[in-house]
Each structure stands twice: as C-alpha cells, then as structure tokens.
Amino acid sequence: ATIEVRDRADRVPKAAALREASARARLLHVFLHHEVQAAELSAWAVLAFPDTPVEFRRGLFKILDDEVRHAALYAERLDALGVRYGDHAVRDWFWQRTLGCETPVQYLALMGLGFEGGNLEHAQRFEAQLADAGDPESARLVARIGREEVAHVRFASTWFSRWTGRDPEEGPSFEDWAEALPPPLTPAVLRHLPLARERRRRAGLSADFLDHLERCAPTTSRSGRGG
C-alpha cells in the first residue's frame, strides 16, 4: 500500500461518530499506524544505541515483535470493516518526536513511559467508546492490546530506573522522567485523565509518580510541569 504522510492528521473521530463503521475504521487506522511506528522505532533504538546491554536490546526486539503483531491484528480488523492500511493519510508524530532523543534514557522516557504509558489510558477510553458504539469486537481488540502494552511500559520503567540510579522495584522518579522528555513535550501531554492507575502501577510506576502525573498542569510548555 502507498502511505500518504501529512504534517497534520485528520482529527480522531468523536465518540458519537463511532456509530458509523467508517469512523471506527478511521480510528483503528490511526491505532495501526501507531503500532507500525512503535515497531519501527524499536528497531531504530537498537541501531541508535548499540552500546546498551544485550538484555536491553533483546527487550526492544521483543517489543518490536509485539508491535508488529498488534499492527497485524488491527489490519485484520480493518479488513473486516472494508478498509486497508493506507486508505487514510497518516501522521508520523512518533517519529518526529523520537528522533530528537540522543540517549537511551530519553528514548525510554518518551516512547515507553510517555507514548505507551499514555496509551494505557487511551486504550481504556476507546475500548469503552467502541463498546458503546456497538462494536464489541473492536473494543475487545483495543482492550487486549492495551493490556499487553503494560509490559512495554514496565520494560521502560525498569531500565529508566536503573539508568537514573533508582531501584527498579520502586520505579522511576517523576522529576527524572519529566527532565528527560525532549522539549516541548511535558508529562501532561502524555497522559489522559482519569489515569489508568491500576495498569500504571502494574507497569512499575509508584503511587507518588502517579500523584505527580495526575496533578501536573495541562500545558505543552516546559514551564507547566507539575511537581
């Protein structure tokens, strides 16, 4: 398929619009492209940070495999809705932000703790919206992938903690994470309220970390970080 990449993607369909199969397909197409970018960026990180421990790079390959599998599941569901990957334009937002990461710590802060951490909330939100829209099959798929990505966030939490001098069992420092994010991104951009606290706790994030994340100001400027 030919993929049209735009600087700005179409807006994600509102909950009420998801009664239409075409809107659900547009939403799942966005999710599929997220998975493709996540897989590509896992491979990029292996090449970008060759001096990291072999266990870390093996973990990236495991995540890559998961992301490819998730993309295939979304593609299968899209096909049932009469849409193929590439039928809608996409935005390479993950790529645009992640290429600014100069260290593995920054990469983990953005991709694992940031994008995938935020997806723990988004998965729960869109699972409920799709179920309410009368599409239980798509809802189950989003829920399944959301559950499986807890392990990806835990991988990031573990390695980020190690490399910032923290006990992985205690989880990362919120301040360390906020500082490691490439500007102009801030913690508030990488969460949705209400927080998926139970999933984030299973991913290795402490109650203190989540309290800070919940309170931080909703802004894209670095001056707006809560704490």
C-alpha positions as CSV (number, residue, x, y, z in Angstrom):
1,A,0.0,0.0,0.0
2,T,1.1,3.6,-0.6
3,I,1.1,5.6,2.6
4,E,0.3,9.3,2.4
5,V,2.1,11.1,5.3
6,R,0.8,14.5,6.2
7,D,2.1,17.1,8.7
8,R,-1.3,17.2,10.3
9,A,-3.6,14.1,10.5
10,D,-7.3,14.1,10.5
11,R,-9.0,14.5,13.8
12,V,-9.8,11.3,15.8
13,P,-13.5,10.6,15.4
14,K,-15.7,11.7,18.4
15,A,-17.4,9.1,20.4
16,A,-20.8,9.8,18.9
17,A,-19.4,9.4,15.4
18,L,-18.2,5.8,16.1
19,R,-21.7,4.5,15.4
20,E,-20.6,4.7,11.8
21,A,-18.3,1.9,10.6
22,S,-16.3,4.3,8.5
23,A,-15.5,6.4,11.6
24,R,-14.5,3.2,13.6
25,A,-12.2,2.3,10.7
26,R,-10.5,5.7,10.7
27,L,-9.9,5.3,14.4
28,L,-8.4,1.8,14.1
29,H,-6.3,3.0,11.1
30,V,-4.7,5.6,13.5
31,F,-4.0,2.9,16.0
32,L,-2.5,0.6,13.4
33,H,-0.1,3.4,12.3
34,H,0.9,4.0,15.9
35,E,1.8,0.3,16.2
36,V,3.8,0.5,12.9
37,Q,5.8,3.5,14.2
38,A,6.4,1.8,17.6
39,A,7.8,-1.2,15.8
40,E,10.0,0.9,13.6
41,L,11.3,2.9,16.5
42,S,12.1,-0.2,18.5
43,A,14.4,-1.2,15.6
44,W,15.7,2.3,15.4
45,A,16.6,2.3,19.1
46,V,18.6,-1.0,18.6
47,L,20.7,0.7,16.0
48,A,20.8,4.1,17.6
49,F,22.1,2.8,21.0
50,P,24.4,-0.1,20.1
51,D,26.4,0.2,23.3
52,T,23.5,-0.7,25.6
53,P,23.4,-4.1,27.4
54,V,22.4,-7.0,25.2
55,E,19.4,-7.7,27.6
56,F,18.1,-4.2,26.8
57,R,18.3,-4.7,23.1
58,R,16.7,-8.2,23.4
59,G,13.8,-6.5,25.2
60,L,13.5,-4.0,22.3
61,F,13.3,-6.9,19.8
62,K,10.5,-8.5,22.0
63,I,8.6,-5.2,22.0
64,L,9.1,-4.9,18.2
65,D,7.6,-8.3,17.7
66,D,4.6,-7.4,19.9
67,E,4.1,-4.1,17.9
68,V,4.2,-6.0,14.6
69,R,1.7,-8.5,15.9
70,H,-0.6,-5.7,17.1
71,A,-0.4,-3.9,13.8
72,A,-1.4,-7.2,12.0
73,L,-4.4,-7.6,14.4
74,Y,-5.6,-4.1,13.6
75,A,-5.1,-4.7,9.9
76,E,-7.2,-7.8,10.1
77,R,-10.0,-5.9,11.9
78,L,-9.8,-3.0,9.4
79,D,-10.2,-5.5,6.6
80,A,-13.4,-6.7,8.1
81,L,-14.5,-3.1,8.1
82,G,-13.7,-2.7,4.5
83,V,-10.5,-0.6,4.9
84,R,-6.8,-1.3,4.2
85,Y,-3.7,0.2,5.7
86,G,-3.0,3.3,3.5
87,D,-6.6,4.1,2.7
88,H,-6.3,7.1,5.1
89,A,-3.4,9.6,5.4
90,V,-1.3,9.3,8.5
91,R,1.0,11.5,10.6
92,D,4.4,10.3,11.7
93,W,4.2,12.1,15.0
94,F,6.1,9.4,17.0
95,W,9.0,9.6,14.5
96,Q,9.0,13.3,14.5
97,R,9.4,13.5,18.3
98,T,11.6,10.4,18.9
99,L,14.4,11.3,16.5
100,G,15.2,14.1,19.0
101,C,16.2,11.5,21.6
102,E,20.0,11.4,22.0
103,T,20.3,8.8,24.7
104,P,18.5,5.6,25.6
105,V,17.2,7.3,28.8
106,Q,15.5,9.9,26.7
107,Y,14.1,7.2,24.4
108,L,12.6,5.3,27.3
109,A,11.2,8.5,28.8
110,L,9.4,9.4,25.5
111,M,8.4,6.1,23.9
112,G,7.9,3.7,26.9
113,L,7.0,5.9,29.8
114,G,5.4,8.6,27.5
115,F,3.7,7.3,24.4
116,E,3.0,3.8,25.7
117,G,2.2,5.0,29.2
118,G,-0.4,7.4,27.8
119,N,-1.8,4.6,25.7
120,L,-2.8,2.7,28.9
121,E,-5.4,5.4,29.4
122,H,-6.4,5.8,25.8
123,A,-6.9,2.1,25.4
124,Q,-9.4,2.0,28.3
125,R,-11.2,5.1,26.9
126,F,-11.5,3.9,23.4
127,E,-12.5,0.4,24.5
128,A,-15.5,1.9,26.3
129,Q,-16.3,4.2,23.3
130,L,-16.2,1.3,20.8
131,A,-18.3,-0.9,23.1
132,D,-20.9,1.9,23.5
133,A,-20.9,2.3,19.7
134,G,-22.0,-1.3,19.2
135,D,-18.6,-2.7,18.1
136,P,-17.6,-5.2,20.8
137,E,-15.1,-6.9,18.5
138,S,-13.1,-3.7,18.0
139,A,-13.5,-3.0,21.7
140,R,-12.0,-6.3,22.7
141,L,-9.1,-5.8,20.3
142,V,-8.3,-2.4,21.8
143,A,-8.6,-3.8,25.3
144,R,-6.3,-6.8,24.5
145,I,-3.6,-4.6,23.1
146,G,-3.9,-2.1,25.9
147,R,-3.4,-5.0,28.4
148,E,-0.3,-6.3,26.5
149,E,1.3,-2.9,26.5
150,V,1.6,-2.8,30.3
151,A,4.7,-5.0,29.8
152,H,6.2,-2.4,27.4
153,V,5.8,0.3,30.0
154,R,7.2,-1.9,32.7
155,F,10.3,-2.6,30.5
156,A,10.8,1.2,30.2
157,S,10.2,1.7,33.9
158,T,12.8,-0.9,34.8
159,W,15.6,0.3,32.5
160,F,14.9,4.0,33.1
161,S,15.1,3.4,36.9
162,R,18.4,1.5,36.6
163,W,20.0,4.2,34.4
164,T,18.9,7.0,36.7
165,G,20.1,5.4,39.9
166,R,16.8,4.2,41.2
167,D,15.7,0.8,42.5
168,P,13.5,-0.7,39.7
169,E,11.2,-2.1,42.3
170,E,10.5,1.5,43.5
171,G,10.1,2.8,39.9
172,P,11.3,6.0,38.3
173,S,11.4,9.4,39.8
174,F,8.7,11.7,38.2
175,E,11.2,14.6,38.2
176,D,13.8,12.5,36.4
177,W,11.2,11.5,33.8
178,A,10.0,15.0,33.2
179,E,13.5,16.2,32.8
180,A,14.4,13.5,30.3
181,L,11.5,14.3,28.0
182,P,12.6,16.1,24.8
183,P,11.0,19.6,24.6
184,P,8.4,20.8,24.1
185,L,6.7,17.7,25.4
186,T,5.7,17.6,29.1
187,P,4.1,14.9,31.3
188,A,0.6,16.4,30.9
189,V,0.7,15.8,27.1
190,L,1.5,12.1,27.8
191,R,-1.4,11.1,29.9
192,H,-5.2,11.1,29.9
193,L,-7.5,11.7,32.8
194,P,-8.6,9.8,34.7
195,L,-5.3,7.9,34.9
196,A,-5.2,4.1,34.4
197,R,-3.7,3.9,37.8
198,E,-4.0,0.1,38.2
199,R,-2.3,-0.6,34.9
200,R,0.3,2.0,35.5
201,R,1.1,0.5,38.9
202,R,1.5,-2.9,37.3
203,A,3.8,-1.3,34.9
204,G,6.1,-0.3,37.8
205,L,5.1,3.3,38.4
206,S,4.8,4.3,42.1
207,A,1.8,6.0,43.7
208,D,3.9,9.1,44.2
209,F,4.8,9.1,40.5
210,L,1.1,8.8,39.6
211,D,0.1,11.5,42.1
212,H,2.5,13.9,40.4
213,L,1.3,12.9,36.9
214,E,-2.3,13.4,37.9
215,R,-1.6,16.9,39.3
216,C,0.6,18.3,36.6
217,A,-0.7,21.2,34.6
218,P,-2.2,20.6,31.2
219,T,0.2,22.5,29.1
220,T,2.7,21.9,26.3
221,S,5.3,24.3,27.7
222,R,8.1,23.1,29.9
223,S,7.2,25.7,32.5
224,G,3.9,24.0,33.0
225,R,5.3,20.8,34.6
226,G,3.7,19.9,37.8
227,G,5.5,18.5,40.8
